[in-house]
Amino acid sequence: MAFFCNFTSGSRGNSGVYLDGGLRVLIDAGTNTKYIASCLRELGLTTQDLTHVVITHAHSDHVSALPVLMKHTDARLVCTEGTYFQLKVRQSDPLLFWEGESFALGDLQVRTAPTPHDCFGSCCYAFGEGEHGLAYCTDMGVVTADIFALMCSCGNLFIESNHDVDMLKNGPYPWPLKERVLSKNGHLSNADCAAVVGRLAANGTRRVMLGHLSETNNRPDIAVHESETALDQIGARREVLLGVAAALRMQRPVEL
């Protein structure tokens, strides 16, 4: 039986944990070690109980805790070759791979796909597959065919719904930053995410958590409404459990 628990999601930090049998997999390590350790305690775990620390990419909101965290755990670091090159930590035996490759964490098969983002080595992950599999996909300007195929392979999805386009365009960000977010190497908008969620529901996805919401250019109710509308249009709103990840607030574990 597998579980996923989101610790935090957004520009101030991203982190969660995937639990499956003896596996204790931290996904990203944003915020700080004290916060991550406090979330693990709520689950009856410590940093020493972690078996792996899986990193999506090297931006600070996904790796800021790593230098301290890796001093308090024997967990194996897992990331792409390109991501490892950018990190400020080194490990004697990290599990390194190229975007798009698959590998095993114990008995668990993990597949990856490169994500179009302005950070070399970025990727998304699928932990297992089928009804109980989890696709974890954030920080991407567009959903490529490879990413969509990875999402389709899992019944559970954690997906970026970063910004409302009008809020971003009319908001306080300087124009170069707005262009970056809106670009094909930036972040998914609510509308982009909703379109993907609708397509995935038609392919059998039954649980979706919206993540990496901008605190400046988005609101949870707006993001949820966009995806709910897409589900309504195909008559699947009652068939898909739809939630939204909070920034700096641990959420209840979800059984996959």
N, C-alpha and C positions, 0 to 999 in steps of 0.2 A: 504494500500500500504506500503510495507516494503522496507527499504534501508539498505545497508551496506557500511561503509566507513572505509578503512584501514588508520590508522595513521602512523604506523611504524611496520616493521617486520624484525627480524634478531637478531643476538647475542647482539646488543646494546639496544634492547628493542622491545617489542611486545605490540600492542594495536590497537583497532579499536572500532567502535560503530555500533550497530544494532538498527535501528529505526523502530518501527511498531506501528502506532496509538499513544497512550499515552506512550508507552514504549520507554525508552531511556537507552539502555543496553550497558555499556562499557564492552568489552571483553578483559580481561587482562589489566594490568596497569604497563607495563615496562616504561622505560625512567624516566620522572619526571612529577610532577603535572603541572608545568608551561607549558611544551610542550603539555600535554593532554588538558589543559585549552585553549591553543591557537588554537588547532585543533577544539575543540568544538565551539569556537567563530566563526570560519569560517563557521560553520553550523548554526549560530544564537543561540547557546546554551551556557549554563554555567555548571559548575560542579554541581550546585544545581538542574539543570534540570534532572540529571541522576536519573533513578529509580532503577537501579541495576548495580552492578559491579560483573561480572562473571569471575572467575579465572580458568584457565586450570590446572595449577600446581604451585608449590611454588619456582621454580628457579627464581633467581633475575631478569633476563631479562623479566620476566612476572609479577613481583610484586613489583619492586623497588619503584614505586611511591605510593604504598598503605598507608604507615604510614602518609604521609602528605595529600594525596588525601582524605582519609576518614575523615579528620578534616574539609574538605571544601564541603562535600556533605552529604545528608541524605539518599543516595542510600543504598539499602539493599545488603549486601555482599552475594554472591552465590558461593559455592565451595564444594568440597567433605569434608567429616569428616577428612580424612587424610591430605588434604591440609590446612585446617583451623588450625590444630594442629601445623603446621610449621610456620604460619604467625606471624608477629610481631604486628598485630592489633587485637583488640577484639571488638565485637559488641553485643549489648544486644539481638538482634533477627536475627542472620544470617540465611539464608536458606542453610542448610547443608544436604547432601545426600551421598549415597554410589555409587561408580562408577557403571554405568549400570542402575541406577534408572532413572525414569522420574518424571517430576514435571511441574507445571504451573507457568508462570510469567503473572499474569493477565489472559487474555484469550488465551495466547500463550502457546502451549504445547512444552516442551523442553525435548529431550531425550539425553542420554549420553551413552558412552561406555568407558571402561578403556583403556588407552593407554600404551603400553609397553615402558617405559622410566625409566631412573634411578632417579626417584623422586616419592616417595610414594604418592599415591592418585591422580596421573595424570589421566586426562580424556579428551575426546573430546565431542563436542556438536552438536546437530541438533536443530535449531530454526525453528519450524514449519515443514511442510513436503510438498511433491509434487512439482509442478512446481516453486512455490515461496519460498520453504524452503531453508535454508542455513545450510550446514554442515561445521563446523569449526574444522579442524583436523590437528594439528601440533605436533611436538616433540614425535616421535614414531619410534622405530627401525624397526618395521614391521607393516603391515596392517592386523589385525586379521579379522576373519569372522564377528565378532560383529561390528568392525569399518566399514568394507566394507558394511554391511547391513545398517548401519546408513547413510553412504555416498549415497547409492543407493536410499534412501528414499527422497532425496532432489534434486531439479533441479540445485542448485547452490552449488559450493564447493570451500572452501579455504583450500588448502592442502600444506603440507611441501614438498619442493624440495630443500633439504639442501645443498647437496654437489655433486661435480663430483668426482667419486671414484679415478681416476688417479691423479687429482689435490690434493686430500687429501693425498693419499699415498706418493706422491712426494713433498708435501708441508712442511712448517716449523713446524707444530705441533709435539711435542714429541710423541714417539710411544704409550705410554699408553693412551694419549688423542685420537690418531687416532683409537686405538682399541675400545675406548669408543664410539666414533661417529659411527663406523662401526658395532657395536654390535646390537643384537636384542632388546636392551634397549637404543639404541642411537637415530639416526636420519635417515630419509629416504633419499636415494641418488636420483639424477635426474633419473636414470634408474628405480629405485623402483617406484618412483612417476609416471613416464611415463607409466609403465606397468599398474598401477592402473587406471590412467586417460583413457587409452584405453579401459579397461574393463567397466569403468563407462559410457563412451560414448555409448557403445553398449547397456547399460541399461537405457539410456535416459537423462543423465546429459548434460546440455546445456551451462553452464558457469563454468569456472575453473579459479581460481586465485592461482598462485604458490607463496608460502610464505616461510619465515624463511630461505632465502638463506644465506649461509655463505659468508662473504665478503672476506675471505681468500681462501676458497676452492671451489668457484663457481663463475659464472658470469650469469647475466640474460639471455644473448643470448644463452648460453649453455643449461641452464635449459629449456628455451622455445623450443629450437630445439629438445631436447629429447622428450618432450611431443608432439610436432608437428609431429615428425616422427611416434610415436605410433598411433596418430590419422590418419595419412596418410595411415598407413598399414591396417586400417579397413575402409578407405574411409569416415572418419567422420571429417576431418579437417575443412570443411566449415560449419559443423553443430554445432561446439563447439566454443564459445567465450573464447579465452585463453589469460590471462594476467599475469603479474608478480607484486608482491607487492614490494614496495621500502623500503629501510632502511632510517628512519628519514626523510621521506617526505610524507606528507599527500596526499592521492589520491582522485580523484573525487568520490562522492557517486555513488554507483551502485544500480539501481532500481531492486529489486528481483522479 
